């Protein structure tokens, strides 16, 4: 448990350090890309759900 917490803290710290030198334009582009990826995953999840049976 402690090892997992340390791992999560380290990965979050590295992710934060990666964002520091980015310009606002770069951050906006990354946000747009992440939103697109989220939409694609939501569509995939919706299409892979089994059809609901009417009651």
PQR file with spaces between the fields and no chain letter, atoms N, CA, C, O and H, PARSE charges and radii, in Angstrom:
ATOM       1  N    UNK     1       0.823   -1.194    0.000 -0.4000 1.5000
ATOM       2  CA   UNK     1       0.000    0.000    0.000 -0.0000 2.0000
ATOM       3  C    UNK     1       0.869    1.260    0.000  0.5500 1.7000
ATOM       4  O    UNK     1       0.599    2.210   -0.735 -0.5500 1.4000
ATOM       5  N    UNK     2       1.897    1.257    0.820 -0.4000 1.5000
ATOM       6  CA   UNK     2       2.792    2.414    0.890 -0.0000 2.0000
ATOM       7  C    UNK     2       3.559    2.583   -0.417  0.5500 1.7000
ATOM       8  O    UNK     2       3.800    3.708   -0.856 -0.5500 1.4000
ATOM       9  H    UNK     2       2.116    0.485    1.417  0.4000 1.0000
ATOM      10  N    UNK     3       3.940    1.479   -1.037 -0.4000 1.5000
ATOM      11  CA   UNK     3       4.650    1.533   -2.315 -0.0000 2.0000
ATOM      12  C    UNK     3       3.748    2.118   -3.395  0.5500 1.7000
ATOM      13  O    UNK     3       4.195    2.922   -4.213 -0.5500 1.4000
ATOM      14  H    UNK     3       3.744    0.565   -0.681  0.4000 1.0000
ATOM      15  N    UNK     4       2.495    1.721   -3.399 -0.4000 1.5000
ATOM      16  CA   UNK     4       1.541    2.258   -4.378 -0.0000 2.0000
ATOM      17  C    UNK     4       1.347    3.758   -4.182  0.5500 1.7000
ATOM      18  O    UNK     4       1.287    4.506   -5.157 -0.5500 1.4000
ATOM      19  H    UNK     4       2.132    1.068   -2.734  0.4000 1.0000
ATOM      20  N    UNK     5       1.252    4.197   -2.952 -0.4000 1.5000
ATOM      21  CA   UNK     5       1.097    5.619   -2.661 -0.0000 2.0000
ATOM      22  C    UNK     5       2.319    6.402   -3.136  0.5500 1.7000
ATOM      23  O    UNK     5       2.183    7.481   -3.715 -0.5500 1.4000
ATOM      24  H    UNK     5       1.301    3.589   -2.159  0.4000 1.0000
ATOM      25  N    UNK     6       3.502    5.862   -2.893 -0.4000 1.5000
ATOM      26  CA   UNK     6       4.722    6.527   -3.345 -0.0000 2.0000
ATOM      27  C    UNK     6       4.772    6.591   -4.871  0.5500 1.7000
ATOM      28  O    UNK     6       5.183    7.601   -5.443 -0.5500 1.4000
ATOM      29  H    UNK     6       3.612    4.987   -2.423  0.4000 1.0000
ATOM      30  N    UNK     7       4.351    5.504   -5.527 -0.4000 1.5000
ATOM      31  CA   UNK     7       4.330    5.482   -6.990 -0.0000 2.0000
ATOM      32  C    UNK     7       3.370    6.537   -7.534  0.5500 1.7000
ATOM      33  O    UNK     7       3.715    7.270   -8.461 -0.5500 1.4000
ATOM      34  H    UNK     7       4.018    4.684   -5.062  0.4000 1.0000
ATOM      35  N    UNK     8       2.179    6.619   -6.967 -0.4000 1.5000
ATOM      36  CA   UNK     8       1.204    7.605   -7.422 -0.0000 2.0000
ATOM      37  C    UNK     8       1.694    9.031   -7.184  0.5500 1.7000
ATOM      38  O    UNK     8       1.497    9.909   -8.024 -0.5500 1.4000
ATOM      39  H    UNK     8       1.899    6.024   -6.214  0.4000 1.0000
ATOM      40  N    UNK     9       2.322    9.253   -6.054 -0.4000 1.5000
ATOM      41  CA   UNK     9       2.855   10.586   -5.762 -0.0000 2.0000
ATOM      42  C    UNK     9       3.953   10.959   -6.752  0.5500 1.7000
ATOM      43  O    UNK     9       4.008   12.095   -7.223 -0.5500 1.4000
ATOM      44  H    UNK     9       2.482    8.540   -5.371  0.4000 1.0000
ATOM      45  N    UNK    10       4.813   10.019   -7.064 -0.4000 1.5000
ATOM      46  CA   UNK    10       5.903   10.288   -8.009 -0.0000 2.0000
ATOM      47  C    UNK    10       5.363   10.545   -9.411  0.5500 1.7000
ATOM      48  O    UNK    10       5.829   11.464  -10.084 -0.5500 1.4000
ATOM      49  H    UNK    10       4.768    9.096   -6.682  0.4000 1.0000
ATOM      50  N    UNK    11       4.400    9.760   -9.864 -0.4000 1.5000
ATOM      51  CA   UNK    11       3.866    9.967  -11.215 -0.0000 2.0000
ATOM      52  C    UNK    11       3.114   11.291  -11.314  0.5500 1.7000
ATOM      53  O    UNK    11       3.196   11.976  -12.334 -0.5500 1.4000
ATOM      54  H    UNK    11       4.022    9.013   -9.318  0.4000 1.0000
ATOM      55  N    UNK    12       2.386   11.653  -10.265 -0.4000 1.5000
ATOM      56  CA   UNK    12       1.693   12.941  -10.283 -0.0000 2.0000
ATOM      57  C    UNK    12       2.675   14.104  -10.254  0.5500 1.7000
ATOM      58  O    UNK    12       2.449   15.117  -10.915 -0.5500 1.4000
ATOM      59  H    UNK    12       2.320   11.096   -9.437  0.4000 1.0000
ATOM      60  N    UNK    13       3.754   13.973   -9.504 -0.4000 1.5000
ATOM      61  CA   UNK    13       4.762   15.030   -9.451 -0.0000 2.0000
ATOM      62  C    UNK    13       5.432   15.192  -10.819  0.5500 1.7000
ATOM      63  O    UNK    13       5.668   16.313  -11.269 -0.5500 1.4000
ATOM      64  H    UNK    13       3.937   13.150   -8.967  0.4000 1.0000
ATOM      65  N    UNK    14       5.734   14.081  -11.470 -0.4000 1.5000
ATOM      66  CA   UNK    14       6.353   14.155  -12.794 -0.0000 2.0000
ATOM      67  C    UNK    14       5.390   14.740  -13.825  0.5500 1.7000
ATOM      68  O    UNK    14       5.808   15.498  -14.700 -0.5500 1.4000
ATOM      69  H    UNK    14       5.543   13.170  -11.105  0.4000 1.0000
ATOM      70  N    UNK    15       4.120   14.399  -13.730 -0.4000 1.5000
ATOM      71  CA   UNK    15       3.130   14.960  -14.643 -0.0000 2.0000
ATOM      72  C    UNK    15       3.009   16.470  -14.431  0.5500 1.7000
ATOM      73  O    UNK    15       2.865   17.224  -15.394 -0.5500 1.4000
ATOM      74  H    UNK    15       3.780   13.783  -13.019  0.4000 1.0000
ATOM      75  N    UNK    16       3.065   16.905  -13.190 -0.4000 1.5000
ATOM      76  CA   UNK    16       3.001   18.334  -12.894 -0.0000 2.0000
ATOM      77  C    UNK    16       4.237   19.053  -13.442  0.5500 1.7000
ATOM      78  O    UNK    16       4.122   20.132  -14.023 -0.5500 1.4000
ATOM      79  H    UNK    16       3.182   16.293  -12.408  0.4000 1.0000
ATOM      80  N    UNK    17       5.410   18.456  -13.257 -0.4000 1.5000
ATOM      81  CA   UNK    17       6.636   19.079  -13.756 -0.0000 2.0000
ATOM      82  C    UNK    17       6.640   19.175  -15.279  0.5500 1.7000
ATOM      83  O    UNK    17       7.235   20.092  -15.846 -0.5500 1.4000
ATOM      84  H    UNK    17       5.503   17.580  -12.785  0.4000 1.0000
ATOM      85  N    UNK    18       5.977   18.226  -15.940 -0.4000 1.5000
ATOM      86  CA   UNK    18       5.907   18.251  -17.394 -0.0000 2.0000
ATOM      87  C    UNK    18       5.041   19.412  -17.877  0.5500 1.7000
ATOM      88  O    UNK    18       5.267   19.938  -18.967 -0.5500 1.4000
ATOM      89  H    UNK    18       5.494   17.481  -15.480  0.4000 1.0000
ATOM      90  N    UNK    19       4.055   19.817  -17.079 -0.4000 1.5000
ATOM      91  CA   UNK    19       3.157   20.896  -17.479 -0.0000 2.0000
ATOM      92  C    UNK    19       3.749   22.286  -17.265  0.5500 1.7000
ATOM      93  O    UNK    19       3.297   23.245  -17.889 -0.5500 1.4000
ATOM      94  H    UNK    19       3.871   19.390  -16.194  0.4000 1.0000
ATOM      95  N    UNK    20       4.735   22.411  -16.408 -0.4000 1.5000
ATOM      96  CA   UNK    20       5.272   23.732  -16.092 -0.0000 2.0000
ATOM      97  C    UNK    20       5.810   24.489  -17.308  0.5500 1.7000
ATOM      98  O    UNK    20       5.453   25.652  -17.494 -0.5500 1.4000
ATOM      99  H    UNK    20       5.102   21.631  -15.900  0.4000 1.0000
ATOM     100  N    UNK    21       6.653   23.875  -18.141 -0.4000 1.5000
ATOM     101  CA   UNK    21       7.206   24.657  -19.257 -0.0000 2.0000
ATOM     102  C    UNK    21       6.256   24.817  -20.447  0.5500 1.7000
ATOM     103  O    UNK    21       6.618   25.471  -21.425 -0.5500 1.4000
ATOM     104  H    UNK    21       6.942   22.929  -17.990  0.4000 1.0000
ATOM     105  N    UNK    22       5.071   24.249  -20.393 -0.4000 1.5000
ATOM     106  CA   UNK    22       4.142   24.327  -21.518 -0.0000 2.0000
ATOM     107  C    UNK    22       3.478   25.696  -21.587  0.5500 1.7000
ATOM     108  O    UNK    22       3.148   26.300  -20.566 -0.5500 1.4000
ATOM     109  H    UNK    22       4.777   23.717  -19.599  0.4000 1.0000
ATOM     110  N    UNK    23       3.291   26.166  -22.806 -0.4000 1.5000
ATOM     111  CA   UNK    23       2.578   27.426  -22.985 -0.0000 2.0000
ATOM     112  C    UNK    23       1.075   27.171  -22.884  0.5500 1.7000
ATOM     113  O    UNK    23       0.627   26.025  -22.884 -0.5500 1.4000
ATOM     114  H    UNK    23       3.559   25.675  -23.635  0.4000 1.0000
ATOM     115  N    UNK    24       0.318   28.238  -22.799 -0.4000 1.5000
ATOM     116  CA   UNK    24      -1.138   28.100  -22.721 -0.0000 2.0000
ATOM     117  C    UNK    24      -1.692   27.446  -23.979  0.5500 1.7000
ATOM     118  O    UNK    24      -2.656   26.683  -23.913 -0.5500 1.4000
ATOM     119  H    UNK    24       0.682   29.170  -22.799  0.4000 1.0000
ATOM     120  N    UNK    25      -1.087   27.744  -25.123 -0.4000 1.5000
ATOM     121  CA   UNK    25      -1.540   27.153  -26.388 -0.0000 2.0000
ATOM     122  C    UNK    25      -1.332   25.646  -26.375  0.5500 1.7000
ATOM     123  O    UNK    25      -2.208   24.893  -26.800 -0.5500 1.4000
ATOM     124  H    UNK    25      -0.304   28.365  -25.176  0.4000 1.0000
ATOM     125  N    UNK    26      -0.178   25.203  -25.891 -0.4000 1.5000
ATOM     126  CA   UNK    26       0.098   23.764  -25.808 -0.0000 2.0000
ATOM     127  C    UNK    26      -0.880   23.067  -24.872  0.5500 1.7000
ATOM     128  O    UNK    26      -1.349   21.964  -25.157 -0.5500 1.4000
ATOM     129  H    UNK    26       0.534   25.814  -25.545  0.4000 1.0000
ATOM     130  N    UNK    27      -1.182   23.714  -23.760 -0.4000 1.5000
ATOM     131  CA   UNK    27      -2.133   23.130  -22.803 -0.0000 2.0000
ATOM     132  C    UNK    27      -3.532   23.033  -23.413  0.5500 1.7000
ATOM     133  O    UNK    27      -4.235   22.044  -23.210 -0.5500 1.4000
ATOM     134  H    UNK    27      -0.801   24.610  -23.529  0.4000 1.0000
ATOM     135  N    UNK    28      -3.931   24.067  -24.163 -0.4000 1.5000
ATOM     136  CA   UNK    28      -5.242   24.040  -24.809 -0.0000 2.0000
ATOM     137  C    UNK    28      -5.324   22.915  -25.838  0.5500 1.7000
ATOM     138  O    UNK    28      -6.350   22.244  -25.946 -0.5500 1.4000
ATOM     139  H    UNK    28      -3.359   24.871  -24.328  0.4000 1.0000
ATOM     140  N    UNK    29      -4.253   22.712  -26.585 -0.4000 1.5000
ATOM     141  CA   UNK    29      -4.223   21.636  -27.573 -0.0000 2.0000
ATOM     142  C    UNK    29      -4.315   20.284  -26.879  0.5500 1.7000
ATOM     143  O    UNK    29      -5.042   19.403  -27.339 -0.5500 1.4000
ATOM     144  H    UNK    29      -3.420   23.258  -26.497  0.4000 1.0000
ATOM     145  N    UNK    30      -3.592   20.109  -25.784 -0.4000 1.5000
ATOM     146  CA   UNK    30      -3.655   18.839  -25.064 -0.0000 2.0000
ATOM     147  C    UNK    30      -5.056   18.582  -24.511  0.5500 1.7000
ATOM     148  O    UNK    30      -5.527   17.445  -24.520 -0.5500 1.4000
ATOM     149  H    UNK    30      -3.002   20.825  -25.410  0.4000 1.0000
ATOM     150  N    UNK    31      -5.718   19.623  -24.034 -0.4000 1.5000
ATOM     151  CA   UNK    31      -7.081   19.475  -23.523 -0.0000 2.0000
ATOM     152  C    UNK    31      -8.014   19.038  -24.644  0.5500 1.7000
ATOM     153  O    UNK    31      -8.861   18.169  -24.440 -0.5500 1.4000
ATOM     154  H    UNK    31      -5.336   20.547  -24.027  0.4000 1.0000
ATOM     155  N    UNK    32      -7.866   19.637  -25.835 -0.4000 1.5000
ATOM     156  CA   UNK    32      -8.708   19.251  -26.965 -0.0000 2.0000
ATOM     157  C    UNK    32      -8.481   17.798  -27.359  0.5500 1.7000
ATOM     158  O    UNK    32      -9.433   17.079  -27.662 -0.5500 1.4000
ATOM     159  H    UNK    32      -7.178   20.343  -26.000  0.4000 1.0000
ATOM     160  N    UNK    33      -7.234   17.366  -27.355 -0.4000 1.5000
ATOM     161  CA   UNK    33      -6.913   15.978  -27.705 -0.0000 2.0000
ATOM     162  C    UNK    33      -7.517   15.027  -26.680  0.5500 1.7000
ATOM     163  O    UNK    33      -8.095   14.004  -27.049 -0.5500 1.4000
ATOM     164  H    UNK    33      -6.460   17.950  -27.109  0.4000 1.0000
ATOM     165  N    UNK    34      -7.391   15.350  -25.407 -0.4000 1.5000
ATOM     166  CA   UNK    34      -7.941   14.490  -24.360 -0.0000 2.0000
ATOM     167  C    UNK    34      -9.473   14.426  -24.439  0.5500 1.7000
ATOM     168  O    UNK    34     -10.059   13.366  -24.218 -0.5500 1.4000
ATOM     169  H    UNK    34      -6.921   16.181  -25.107  0.4000 1.0000
ATOM     170  N    UNK    35     -10.113   15.540  -24.748 -0.4000 1.5000
ATOM     171  CA   UNK    35     -11.573   15.534  -24.900 -0.0000 2.0000
ATOM     172  C    UNK    35     -11.984   14.634  -26.061  0.5500 1.7000
ATOM     173  O    UNK    35     -12.958   13.887  -25.964 -0.5500 1.4000
ATOM     174  H    UNK    35      -9.637   16.401  -24.927  0.4000 1.0000
ATOM     175  N    UNK    36     -11.233   14.710  -27.162 -0.4000 1.5000
ATOM     176  CA   UNK    36     -11.530   13.861  -28.315 -0.0000 2.0000
ATOM     177  C    UNK    36     -11.372   12.387  -27.945  0.5500 1.7000
ATOM     178  O    UNK    36     -12.219   11.564  -28.292 -0.5500 1.4000
ATOM     179  H    UNK    36     -10.441   15.317  -27.242  0.4000 1.0000
ATOM     180  N    UNK    37     -10.299   12.058  -27.247 -0.4000 1.5000
ATOM     181  CA   UNK    37     -10.083   10.672  -26.833 -0.0000 2.0000
ATOM     182  C    UNK    37     -11.213   10.192  -25.929  0.5500 1.7000
ATOM     183  O    UNK    37     -11.656    9.049  -26.043 -0.5500 1.4000
ATOM     184  H    UNK    37      -9.611   12.727  -26.965  0.4000 1.0000
ATOM     185  N    UNK    38     -11.677   11.051  -25.040 -0.4000 1.5000
ATOM     186  CA   UNK    38     -12.774   10.698  -24.145 -0.0000 2.0000
ATOM     187  C    UNK    38     -14.054   10.427  -24.927  0.5500 1.7000
ATOM     188  O    UNK    38     -14.771    9.472  -24.630 -0.5500 1.4000
ATOM     189  H    UNK    38     -11.317   11.979  -24.947  0.4000 1.0000
ATOM     190  N    UNK    39     -14.344   11.260  -25.926 -0.4000 1.5000
ATOM     191  CA   UNK    39     -15.531   11.045  -26.748 -0.0000 2.0000
ATOM     192  C    UNK    39     -15.459    9.725  -27.511  0.5500 1.7000
ATOM     193  O    UNK    39     -16.453    9.005  -27.614 -0.5500 1.4000
ATOM     194  H    UNK    39     -13.761   12.036  -26.168  0.4000 1.0000
ATOM     195  N    UNK    40     -14.286    9.413  -28.042 -0.4000 1.5000
ATOM     196  CA   UNK    40     -14.116    8.160  -28.774 -0.0000 2.0000
ATOM     197  C    UNK    40     -14.336    6.976  -27.836  0.5500 1.7000
ATOM     198  O    UNK    40     -15.023    6.020  -28.197 -0.5500 1.4000
ATOM     199  H    UNK    40     -13.479    9.997  -27.959  0.4000 1.0000
ATOM     200  N    UNK    41     -13.765    7.031  -26.647 -0.4000 1.5000
ATOM     201  CA   UNK    41     -13.946    5.936  -25.687 -0.0000 2.0000
ATOM     202  C    UNK    41     -15.390    5.795  -25.244  0.5500 1.7000
ATOM     203  O    UNK    41     -15.872    4.678  -25.051 -0.5500 1.4000
ATOM     204  H    UNK    41     -13.207    7.807  -26.353  0.4000 1.0000
ATOM     205  N    UNK    42     -16.091    6.915  -25.077 -0.4000 1.5000
ATOM     206  CA   UNK    42     -17.501    6.851  -24.695 -0.0000 2.0000
ATOM     207  C    UNK    42     -18.334    6.207  -25.805  0.5500 1.7000
ATOM     208  O    UNK    42     -19.240    5.422  -25.525 -0.5500 1.4000
ATOM     209  H    UNK    42     -15.700    7.822  -25.233  0.4000 1.0000
ATOM     210  N    UNK    43     -18.027    6.537  -27.071 -0.4000 1.5000
ATOM     211  CA   UNK    43     -18.743    5.913  -28.189 -0.0000 2.0000
ATOM     212  C    UNK    43     -18.479    4.418  -28.225  0.5500 1.7000
ATOM     213  O    UNK    43     -19.398    3.632  -28.457 -0.5500 1.4000
ATOM     214  H    UNK    43     -17.290    7.174  -27.299  0.4000 1.0000
ATOM     215  N    UNK    44     -17.239    4.019  -28.000 -0.4000 1.5000
ATOM     216  CA   UNK    44     -16.896    2.599  -28.012 -0.0000 2.0000
ATOM     217  C    UNK    44     -17.617    1.871  -26.884  0.5500 1.7000
ATOM     218  O    UNK    44     -18.111    0.760  -27.077 -0.5500 1.4000
ATOM     219  H    UNK    44     -16.493    4.658  -27.812  0.4000 1.0000
ATOM     220  N    UNK    45     -17.679    2.484  -25.719 -0.4000 1.5000
ATOM     221  CA   UNK    45     -18.340    1.850  -24.579 -0.0000 2.0000
ATOM     222  C    UNK    45     -19.838    1.724  -24.846  0.5500 1.7000
ATOM     223  O    UNK    45     -20.450    0.717  -24.490 -0.5500 1.4000
ATOM     224  H    UNK    45     -17.278    3.386  -25.562  0.4000 1.0000
ATOM     225  N    UNK    46     -20.428    2.741  -25.468 -0.4000 1.5000
ATOM     226  CA   UNK    46     -21.849    2.709  -25.776 -0.0000 2.0000
ATOM     227  C    UNK    46     -22.176    1.621  -26.790  0.5500 1.7000
ATOM     228  O    UNK    46     -23.196    0.941  -26.672 -0.5500 1.4000
ATOM     229  H    UNK    46     -19.931    3.559  -25.757  0.4000 1.0000
ATOM     230  N    UNK    47     -21.310    1.459  -27.786 -0.4000 1.5000
ATOM     231  CA   UNK    47     -21.595    0.479  -28.832 -0.0000 2.0000
ATOM     232  C    UNK    47     -21.316   -0.949  -28.379  0.5500 1.7000
ATOM     233  O    UNK    47     -21.848   -1.891  -28.966 -0.5500 1.4000
ATOM     234  H    UNK    47     -20.482    2.011  -27.882  0.4000 1.0000
ATOM     235  N    UNK    48     -20.495   -1.132  -27.349 -0.4000 1.5000
ATOM     236  CA   UNK    48     -20.172   -2.480  -26.894 -0.0000 2.0000
ATOM     237  C    UNK    48     -21.119   -2.981  -25.804  0.5500 1.7000
ATOM     238  O    UNK    48     -21.019   -4.133  -25.380 -0.5500 1.4000
ATOM     239  H    UNK    48     -20.063   -0.367  -26.872  0.4000 1.0000
ATOM     240  N    UNK    49     -22.034   -2.127  -25.347 -0.4000 1.5000
ATOM     241  CA   UNK    49     -22.998   -2.546  -24.326 -0.0000 2.0000
ATOM     242  C    UNK    49     -24.030   -3.484  -24.957  0.5500 1.7000
ATOM     243  O    UNK    49     -24.467   -3.255  -26.085 -0.5500 1.4000
ATOM     244  H    UNK    49     -22.115   -1.191  -25.690  0.4000 1.0000
ATOM     245  N    UNK    50     -24.418   -4.532  -24.239 -0.4000 1.5000
ATOM     246  CA   UNK    50     -25.442   -5.424  -24.784 -0.0000 2.0000
ATOM     247  C    UNK    50     -26.774   -4.692  -24.871  0.5500 1.7000
ATOM     248  O    UNK    50     -27.075   -3.848  -24.027 -0.5500 1.4000
ATOM     249  H    UNK    50     -24.063   -4.718  -23.323  0.4000 1.0000
ATOM     250  N    UNK    51     -27.561   -5.004  -25.870 -0.4000 1.5000
ATOM     251  CA   UNK    51     -28.855   -4.325  -25.993 -0.0000 2.0000
ATOM     252  C    UNK    51     -29.761   -4.633  -24.813  0.5500 1.7000
ATOM     253  O    UNK    51     -29.811   -5.764  -24.331 -0.5500 1.4000
ATOM     254  H    UNK    51     -27.317   -5.689  -26.556  0.4000 1.0000
ATOM     255  N    UNK    52     -30.469   -3.623  -24.358 -0.4000 1.5000
ATOM     256  CA   UNK    52     -31.366   -3.844  -23.212 -0.0000 2.0000
ATOM     257  C    UNK    52     -32.669   -4.475  -23.701  0.5500 1.7000
ATOM     258  O    UNK    52     -33.177   -4.145  -24.773 -0.5500 1.4000
ATOM     259  H    UNK    52     -30.429   -2.704  -24.749  0.4000 1.0000
ATOM     260  N    UNK    53     -33.183   -5.372  -22.902 -0.4000 1.5000
ATOM     261  CA   UNK    53     -34.433   -6.031  -23.256 -0.0000 2.0000
ATOM     262  C    UNK    53     -35.604   -5.250  -22.671  0.5500 1.7000
ATOM     263  O    UNK    53     -35.554   -4.844  -21.510 -0.5500 1.4000
ATOM     264  H    UNK    53     -32.770   -5.639  -22.031  0.4000 1.0000
ATOM     265  N    UNK    54     -36.654   -5.033  -23.456 -0.4000 1.5000
ATOM     266  CA   UNK    54     -37.811   -4.276  -22.927 -0.0000 2.0000
ATOM     267  C    UNK    54     -38.545   -5.097  -21.863  0.5500 1.7000
ATOM     268  O    UNK    54     -38.675   -6.316  -21.978 -0.5500 1.4000
ATOM     269  H    UNK    54     -36.695   -5.362  -24.400  0.4000 1.0000
ATOM     270  N    UNK    55     -39.014   -4.411  -20.840 -0.4000 1.5000
ATOM     271  CA   UNK    55     -39.724   -5.096  -19.747 -0.0000 2.0000
ATOM     272  C    UNK    55     -41.216   -5.134  -20.009  0.5500 1.7000
ATOM     273  O    UNK    55     -41.971   -5.670  -19.198 -0.5500 1.4000
ATOM     274  H    UNK    55     -38.909   -3.421  -20.746  0.4000 1.0000
